[in-house]
């Protein structure tokens, strides 16, 4: 079942995780294991843009926890102050949140836990022409099983089941995060990501575990639209320039 996504361009998605207005990183989603990298999200976004990034992946960690987005102001500043295409997740539980993001200039909104908790609502989004190609489904999995609620609960549903179910929906992408590898830099789950890409027509963006340029080159061999990198950049495992070259195709 090869959908020939490979002919598409691939995009690197550098990540900015926001908490209390600052750029932070959590280890495997643990709110007690936070490193703060910078005070100003816009400054960080510009660094990525100057290096050649075209996309930015933003997570509102406070929003993910509280169920209400807390960083619209910072996100709007990034949209207005750069030419980056921005996708945002964290705390999107209703149409109003999606609308607020789109008004702020965001290219696409990522719905994660809320989609799985309220599937009828998520499915209803597909009927709104404004949302076509603007909604991303965020699937977080541990050993292939979906986890929700900031990864505090694992369910019996598999990521593959859901990817197949939405295969023909007008989604922009599925962001597939392997929780076991997230933030560890030990390497992405290439095999699970490959299975996801083969299971659905929706483009896959891989997330979790990238620690070396070799890891990016491994993901690049798959039929994926993109790869998200976070901690590896902030800990200077490699430069954003080298990462873009390794994943998007010049190195």
N, C-alpha and C positions, 0 to 999 in steps of 0.2 A: 504494500500500500504506500507507494512513494508519491507524494503530492508535488514533487519538484519545487519545494520552497527554496531549494538551494540556488536556483537561478536568481532569487531575489537578493538585493543588497542586504548585508548584515550590519547591524548597528550595535555599538557598545553603549550601554546605559550606565554611566557613572551614577552612584547613588548618594543622596543626601538624606540622612535620617534626622528629623527635627524633634527636639524635646526642649520645652521651655525656651523656644526661640533660638536655640543653639544647634550646631551640627554635632551629632553624637553617633556612637556605634554601640550596639549591644552584642554581647557574645551569646549566640544561640537564643536570642530573644529574651534574655534574662535582664529584667529592669534593674537588678542589683549589680550587674556587671557592665557598667557603662564607662566608656571613655569619651571625654569631650574633646573634639578636634578644632572647633572654631566658633567664634561668636557670631559671625555674620554669614548667613546662608547665601546671600547674593554674591559676596566676595568669592566664596567657594565655587558657586555656579560659573562665575566669570573665568576662574582658573581653568575649569573644564572646557568651557567654550573656547578660550584662547588656545587650548591645546588641540582643538579640532573636533571636539565632541559635538554631535548634532542633537542628541537626546539627553534628557536628564530624568532620573528616577527618584522621586521624592516620597518619603514615608513620614507621615505625621504620627509619631509614636504616641504622643498624648492623645491624639484622636483615636488611634487604634485601641487604646486602653479605655477611654471614656465613652467612645461611640459618638463623639461629636468633634468635628475638626477644629483644631485650635490654632492653625498656622496659615489661614487664608492670606493674611497681610504679607507674611514673608514669601509665600508662594506667588502672590501677585507681583511682588517686587522683582522676583526672578523672571517672571514672564515679561514684565515691562522693561527690565534692565538688560535682557539678553535676547538673542535670536534662537535660543534653545527650544526644542519641542519638549514639553514637560508632561510626564505622566505622574499621577499622584495617587497614593493609597493611604489608608488609615482613617477609620472613623466614618466611612461612607455607608450610611444606613438607609438613605432615602433619596428621592428625586431632588429634593431641595439642596442637598449636599453636592450632588452632581452638577446641578445648575449653577451653584455658587462657584464651583471650580471652573466650569466652562466660561462663566462670566469673567473670572479672574485671568483668563487667557491660557488655561491648561488645555493641552491637546487631547489627553485622554485620562479617564478616571478609572481607578482600579477598585473593583468590588471584591472583597474576600469573604470574611466570615458571614457578612449579612446575606450574601448570595446563597450560602449553604443553609443558613438558618431560616431564610424566608425565600425559598426558591420561586414561589409564585410571583412575588414582587420582582425578583431578578429577571424572570422570564418576561414579565410585562414590560420591562425596559426596552426589550427588542422591538416592541410595537411603536416606539417613539422615533420618528424619522430623524430627529435632532441627535439621537444617541447612536445612530448607525455608525459603526467604525470608530466610536469614541469610548466604548466601554471595554475594559480589560477585566477578565476574570482572574483573580489571584488564588491559586491553589497551592497550599502549603502541605507538604506530605512528609511523613516519617515512615520509612520502609514502604512507601507507596500508599499508605493510608492517610487520608485527609485529617489535618489537625485544624482546630478553630480556636478562636478566642485567645489571640496572643500565644498560641501553641500550648495553652494549658490543658486542652483536652484533645485526645485523638478519637476519631470516629471509625466506623467499620467501612465507610465508603472509600473506594480507591480513586486516586487521581485519574487513572485511565478510564474508569467508568464515566466520570464527569466529562472528560475530554471528548469521549465518543458521543455522549449525549448532546453536547453543544456544537458538534462538528460543523453543522450547516447554519449556525446562528451568525448574525452580522456583527460578531465581536471583533474588536481591533486585535486582540491577542489574548493568550493565556500566559500569565507569569507563573512559572512553575518553580517553586522553592523547595529544595531538599533540606529539611530542618536539621538533619543529622550533620550536614556539612556546613551549614550557614555560619559564617563568621570564624570558621576554623582555619581557613587557608589551605586545607589538606587536599583540595581537589573536588571538583563538582561530581555529582553522580551522573556520569555520562550515559550509562546504560539506561537508567530510568528516564533521562531526558530524551534519549533516542526513542524509547517506547512511546513517550508522550507525543513526540513529533509525528510518529507513524500512525498514531491512533486518531488523529483529528485533522480537519482542514484548517482549523484556526491556527494562525502563526504562534509559535512558542517562543517565549523569552525565558532563558534559563537563569536561575538565581541560586547562589549559595556555593561556597567552597572554593572560589577561584583564588589561588594564591601565587600562581606563576604564569608566565606567558605561555608555557607549554599547556597549561590547563585551558587557556583561551583557544589555543590552536586545536585542542581536542574538541572543544565545543564547536569550533568553526567547521569541522567536518560534518556536523549534523545539519538536518533541515530545520534550522532555527532562525527566527527573525533577529534575535538579539541575545546579549548576555549582560547581566547586571553585575557590576563590581563595586565593592564598597571598601571594606576594611583593608584589602590589599593595597589600595591606592593611598589610604591615609597612613598606612604603616610603611609606605615607600618600598613595597616589595618590587615595584616597577613603576615607571612613569606612565601617566595617562597617554602620552604620545606613543610610547612603545605598545601599550595595550591596544590602542586604536589600530595601529599598524598590524599587530598580530591577529586581531580578530576581524577587522574590516577588509583586510586583504592586501596590504602592501609589504608584508614581511613574513 
